[in-house]
């Protein structure tokens, strides 16, 4: 093996990020499984990532059983026949493989450099003289907090055997931190090295990785919040069911889907935490419900912005375009959420592929542009019709949307900064807020919509009608003459003018639909 030393900081960053990015396809839950996973050549070492998770240290009660640990179970290393046959049958140690477990803060204690040059993982002849390491092994310096860390577990092949089993050791975690596990061999004769078995990572509260544990509690609160909204909304929905608008039916569906999604996420995390296994089918089902909820929520906002049920009775010629956009957004959201959640167990993971993030971001930007363009037209129509009540509702809705968009842009900037300045996920204990923010924002916006379009006796007053004047106050003002008496002639003229104006607006809308 030709040594190609790399800078250790960049090297470990690349290794940890690569471990997270490719992990979801092969692992199940916090019990990391390995099915003949192949080592790859990195610098002057052969290396395989074993996982990365945030782990909370055991409590102060020394009498209590250890609850935070990483355990090796049936971990077996395999080498190819050519490598095995190059050794004598009676040889004692014919190949070394090391398991390296370290906390992210101690990453610089792995590897070294000779004469200020590039750093390497394995000990070279020059480094053996300078640092006293043993040639052919991983360079390890004790942590300033605990001389026993980083933990290194050695395993030697014997004679010309094809495999060797690592002892089923259990490493107890006494310091809260982000822990990384790598299996490394510095022996140039072990090309084709592979590994099978599993490792069990456990926190005091269960098998949930540290980043995900707070989310389980968060989904409990979100489920209760959606339940409260559902009770209040549905009680009014039943009470005024004769006056329900079509848009209020869609709001009811979004509330129900939100409650269903938050509840499903809680039970998915609860199962993960108690069993250590995260079935792909269950997670995919939860993700799909979430994608449906997000899609319908966005189409609801777009439909409201277009004035559906208020300025226009239907979406007309735009219906097919709205449905096509919804289907496209659902597919993009589904693929992105699957890549970030299905099978994800590493706290360093969740970095979706760029080609999955971009379509979702583009569609969101397109939706925002379409929503605000439609809102502008709807406000103009309401001003032309002098519908002050509807105009006031839509102005409040526009302000709420503007605040949510500004908040989203600011949060995206913070999220980019957070991830860019924390490549090793050392701030994993607060990383759950990144995910929680979007659910809270969607919930708050839903509350605003529920408030503005709440079921009531006067719901039909906000509904679409073919008259230019909708408000009772405005209608009454049109019935008064200059001397305070009722002017029947003036009423008839104004009503005829109003009907003519309404037909003109509808014709303009039809022409607009054709153009779009």
N, C-alpha and C positions, 0 to 999 in steps of 0.2 A: 504494500500500500504506500503510495507516494503522499507524504504529508503536505497538506495545504493549509497552514495555520490561518485562522481568522480572528478578528477582534472579538473578544468574548462578549462584550456588551451587545454588539450587533448580532452576534451569533446566537446568543440565548434569546434575544428578542425574536429573531426569525424562527427559532425552533419552537418557542412557546406559542407564537401566533399560528405557525403551521400546524401545531398539534391541535389547537382549538378549531381551526378552519376545516380540517379533514376528519374530525372525530365523530361527528354525528352519524356518519354512515356505518359505523361498526360497533358502537358501544351501546350498552343498555344501562341506564340509570347510574346511580353513584357506585354501583358495582361495575367497575371497568373490566370489560372482557377483552381478551386478545386471542384471536384465532389464527395462529401461524402468521403473525404480523412480521413483516420483513424489516430488518434494520437498513438504514441508509448511510452512505458515507458522507460525513461532514468534517471537513478539515482533516485532521489526522486520527479520526475516530469513527467507529461504526455506532450509530445511535438510533434509539427508538423512544418516542415519547410515551410515558405511562399515564399522563393526565395532569390537570392543574385545577385545584379547588381551594376556596377559602375555608379554613377550619377554625372554629372557636375552641380555645383551650378548655380543659376540664375545670370544674369549679374548685373552690378552695377546700371542699370537704375531702380530705385524704382518705377517709374511711369508705367513701362511696366508690363503686367500681369505675374503672376507666371507661369513659364514654366517647372520647375523641381519639381516634386512631386511624392508621392506615395499615391494612393487613394484606400480606401476600398469600394467595391461595393457589396451590398447584401451578405455580409459575415455572414453566419448563422452557429451556433454550435448546434450539435445534441448529445443527450445522450440517452442511452438505457432505456427501460421501467422500468427495475429493479431499476436503479439508481434514476429515477424520482419518482417512487412510494414510495421510502424510505423517502420522505419529505411530510410534511403536505400541504394541499391545500391552506391554508391561509398564509404560510410562505413567508417572503419577499425575502430574498437572500438565495438561496439553492445551490450555486455552482458558483465559480469564474473562468473565463477564461481570460487570459491576452495576448494581442498582444504586442510583444517586438520588437522595431525597433532600431537598433544601427549601428553605423559606425564601421568598422573593428578595427580601432585603439582604440575603447572604449570597446572592448570585455571583458577586465578584470574588467570592472565596473559592470558586471553581475555576480551574485553569490558571495559566500564568504566561509570562513572556520572558524571553532571554535578551539581555542587553537592550531593553527598551523597545524591542521589536513587536511584531504582532503576537497576539495571545493564542494559545492553543489549549485544548482540553486535556490531551494526554501528555504525560511527562516525556520529554526528549532528553538526550544525553546532556545537552547544555543546561537544561532546567534541573536535571538531577544534581549537577554540581552546584548550581546557584541556590536552589530552594530546598535541596535535600529530599526531593520526592523520589519515588521508586519508578524507574524507567518501565514503560509498558502499562502503567496504571493511571487513573484519573488524578489530576492535581487537585488536592483538597487542603484548604487552610481552615482551622477551627474558627467558629463564629465568636465574636466578642461577647455575645450574651450567654452562649452555652458551648463549651469546648467539644461536646459530643455531636454537635451539628456543624455542617451537613452530615447526614447519616449515609454511610457507604456500606453496602452488603455485597460481599464477594462470593462468587460461585465459579468453581473450576471444572472444566471437562476433564475426564480421566481416560487415559489410554486412547483407543481409537473409537470410543463410544460416540454415537450420533447425537445424543441428548444428555442434558443434565438438569436436575430439578433444584430450584431454589428452596431453601428451608422456609416453612410456613411461619414467617416471623410477623410480629405485630409491633408496629412502631407507635408509641404513645405520643400525643401532641400536647405539649405543656405550654406552648406560646401561640396566641392567636395570630394568624397570618395567612398569606397566600402560599400554598405549598405546591411544588413542582416535582414530578417524578420522571427520571430518565433512566433508561437501561443503556449502558455504554460498554463497548469493548475496544481496547486499544491494540489488540492482537491483529497484525496484518494477515494472518493465516485463516481467519474465520469469516471470509467472504461468504455471502449467502446465509448469514445468521438470521434466524427467525425465532419467534417466541409465542407461546400459548399459555393460557391460564387466566387469572383474574386478580384484581386488587379491590379491596373493600375500603371505602373512605367514609368515615362516620363523624358527624357532629354530635354534641350533647343532645340536641333536639331530635335527631334522626338522621336519615340518609340524604336529606336535601343539601346540595352544595350551599356554601355560605351566602352567595349572591341571591339565591332563590328563596331562602328561608323567610326573609321579611315579606316577600310577595304573598306567601300563603296567608299571613295575617291581613295583608292589605286586601286580598280578595274577599275575606270575610266581611270587612267593613264596606267594600264596594257592593257586595251582595245585599247587605242590609240596607244600604242607601237606595239601591234600585228597587228593593222590596217596598220601602217606604213610599217612593215615588209611584210605584205601581198601585199601591193601596189607595193613595189619594187620588191619582188620575182615574183609576178604574171605578171608584165610587162615584165620581162626577160623571164619568162616561155612562154608567148605568142610569144615573139619575136623570140625565138630559139626553137619553139615547135618541129621542125623536128629533133633536136639533143637531145631531152629530154631522160634521163636515167630512168629506173624503180624506182631507189632509190629516184629520184627527185619528182616523183609522190607521194611517201609516205611522203616526206618532206612537200609538198604542203598540204596534208591532215592534218598533225600535226599542221601546222600554222593555217589552217582554224578552226580546233577543239579548238586550244588555244584561238583564237579570239572569237569563239562562247561561250566557257566556261566563259571567263572573262566578256563578255557582260551579260550573263545569271546571273552570281553572282551579278553584279551591279544592275540589275533590280529586282532580288530577295530581295536584301537588301533594295532597294528603296521602294518596296511594303511593306516590313516589317516596315520600318521607318515611312511610312505615314499612314498605317492602324493599326499597332499594332498587326497584325495577321500574322502568318507564316504557310501557308498551307503545310501540309505534302507532298502532291502530287507534288507541284512545287519544293520544296527543294530536293525531291528524284530525280526528273528529272535533276536538275542542278548537283547534286552529281554524277549521272550516266554518264553524259557527261564528267565530270572531270575524272572519273575512266576510261572511254574509251580513253581519251586523254593521260593519264599517261601510260596506257597499250601499246598503239600504239607507244608512244615515246620510251619506253624501248625496244620494239621489233625492232624499227628502229635502235637504237644504237647497239643492238645485231647483227642485220643483216649487218650493216656497218662493225662491228668488224669482222664478219665472211668473209668479202670480197665480199658480195653479189653484183653482177653486175660489180665487179672490178677484183677480183681474180677467182671467180667462177660465172657461168651464173645463177645458181639457188642454193638454199640451199640443194637440193638433198634429201638424206634420213633424214636430220635433220629438214625438214619442219614440219612434224607432231609433233616432240618434241617441236619446237619453238611455234607452235600454242597451244599445250597443256599447256605449261608454261604461255603463254599469257592469256588463259582462266582462269587458276588458279589464276594468279595475278589479273585479273579483278575482280573475285569474292571476293578475300581477300580485295582488295582496296575498292570495293563497300560497303562491310559490315562495314569496319572500318570507312569510310566517313559518312555512314548513322548514325552510332552510335554517331559520333562526331557532326553532323550538323542537322539532321532531328529533328525538334522540340526543338532544343537547344535555350534557351533564357537566362539562368543564366550565368553570367560572371565567376562563379566559376566552371561551368560545362565544358564539352569537354574532360573529362578524360575517354577515351575509356577503355573497359574491356581488361584485359591482354590477354585473349585468342583470341582477335581480333587483338591486336597489334603484337603479336609474329609471326603469319603466314606472315603478311605483311613485317615485318622486316627480317624474314628468307628468303623470296622470293627475297627481294632486295639484300641481301647478296649473295644469290646464283647467281642472275643475274650479279652482279659485278664480281664475280669469273669467270663466264662463258665468260663475255665480255672481260676481260683482258687475259684469256687463248686463246680466239679466236684471239684477236689482236696480241698476240705473234706469233701465227702460220701464220697469214696474213703477218706480217712484215717479217718473215723468207722467205715466198714464194716470196714476192716482191724483197727482197734482192737477192734471187736465180735467179730471172728473170731479175735482173739489171734494174728495172723500177724506175728510180730515181724520176720522177715526182709524180707517185703514192706513192712511199715510203715517199716523203717529206710531202704529204698530210696526210698520215696515222700517221706519227710521230707527226705532229701538233695536229691531232685528239687525239692521245694517251696522249699527254701532257695536253690537255684541259680536258680530262676525269679524269686524275690523279689529277689535281687541284680541279675539282668538287667533287671528292670522298673525298679528304683531307678536303676540306671546309665543306662537309656534316658531316664528323666525328666530326670535331671541333664544328660545330653548334649543333649537337646532344648532345655533352657534355655540351655545354652552356645551351641548353634547359632543360636538366635534372637538372642542377644546379639552373636554374631560377625557375623551379617548386618546387624543393626541399626546396629552401630558401624562398618561398612565398606561404605557404599553404593557406593563407586567400585571395590570389589574390589582395594584396594591391598595387602591381605594375601593375594594370590592364591597365593603360593608355599606357604602352609600350608593352603589351602582344601581340598586333596585329602583331608586327614585327616577332614573332615566326612563324606565319602562312604565312606572306608575303615572308619570306626568300626563302621558297621552290618554290614558283611561280617565283620569280626573278631568282633563280638558274636554273630552267628549261628553262626559257626564254633565259638566257645568253648562255646556252649550245646549244639551238636551233639556236641562232645567229651564233655561231661558225660553226655548221653544214651547215647552209645556206651559209656562206662565203666560206667554203672549197668545197662545191658541188653546187655552184651557176650555174644556166643555162647559157651556153655560146656557141659560135660557135665551141669551141674545147671540148665540153662535151663528145663527143664520144671517144675522146683521152683517157679519164679516164675509159672508159668502158672495160668490159672483152673482150679479144681476145685470140685466140688460139696460139698466137706467143709469144715466150720468150722475144722478144725485142719490146717494145712499143714506145719508145721515138724517135722522128725524129732525134735528135742529135745523138743518139746511132746508129740508122739505117744508118745515113750518115757516121759515123766513120767506119762502117763495109764495106763500098764500096770503101775505099781507100787502094791501095797497098803500098808497101814500097817505091816505086818511085813516088808516087803521082798519078799514073794512076789508072784507074778503073780495078780492078781484078775480072773478071767475075767468074773465077773458085772459088776464095775465097768467093765470095758472095753466090754462090750455096751451097758450103760446110757449110757456117755458117747458111744459111737458113734451110738446112736440119737438121743441129744439133739443131737449135732452135725449129723446129717442133717436133723433137724427144724428146727434153727436155719438151716441153709443154705437149705432150701425157703422158710422165712419171709423171709429176705433177698431171695431171688429174686422172691418174690411182691411184696415192697415195691418192688423195682426195676421190676417190670412196671407196677405202679400209678404209680410215678414217671414212667415213660416215657409213660404215657397222659396224665398231667397236663401234661407238658411238650409 
